[in-house]
Amino acid sequence: MSHPMLEQLCAERYGRLIAFATILSGSRAMAQDLVHDALLSVFSRSRNFPTLNAAEAYVRKAIASRFIDSKRRESRDSKAGARFGAQQTGTYADPEVPDSRLAAALQALPPRERVCVALRYLDDLSIQETADALGLAPGSVKRYVADGVGHLNMALGLNEVVADRPTVPVDARKEAS
């Protein structure tokens, strides 16, 4: 699977892809698997990307999709296991991922909220760019981001506000008639 864009992407942006996947998964080992699977999927077909940024964006979308799919599978598998009397195993904590309140709060978010918050605030994408990256409607992204920030606020005891809309100053004083 020799592809010049793949080689350039791995040489220049692999660390950023791993960091993104680690934020989503909470585990460096799982992040490496996500990135590996995404790269294989994207570059196993003959695709031509106009720029390295376009290739990276496509791989990030593949990482996000694989993460969401893995969480769906875990949920489905755990429900099936519970139906058949299987015991749940404990959550694996990777010692390479810092154990901070923010990391724990991010890990507690549902997968779509986590992906939207990560793309929106950690990758600094706009609502439209996040929607395009995930194949969602902008309104859906706004909802996931608002819900995610709300959950993070509750977990961290903050009062951050999602402010994506332009504000219009309002003068509360009534004009004298």
C-alpha angles and dihedrals in degrees: 000000000000111000122158093217090052092051092048092046092051093045096048109023108023093104092053091049091050091048091051092048091046091055089053099043103030090222128089091208092052090044091055090051092049093050093045093050092046093049091048092049096046098043099036087080122059103260127160117208119196093217142010089249090057091050091048092049091051092049091048089054089051090050091051092048093049091048093051091046092050091052091050090051091048091050093047092046094048091050090049090047092051090051090054095045098254117152120239117245120228123262114268114234115205110217090212093065113079112247100227132149090249093051090049092047091049090050090053092058119099111259099256092047091049093050093047093047091047094050094041101046108015096041091032095228121160121243090259093047090049090049091049092047092053100033092242133131114262090241090057091051091050090052094048092047093047092048092045094050089047091053091046090050091053093047094047099035094241134136101215116157127213103235110181097134122083110249126228118211112240123202109212093195116104117229115242111247 
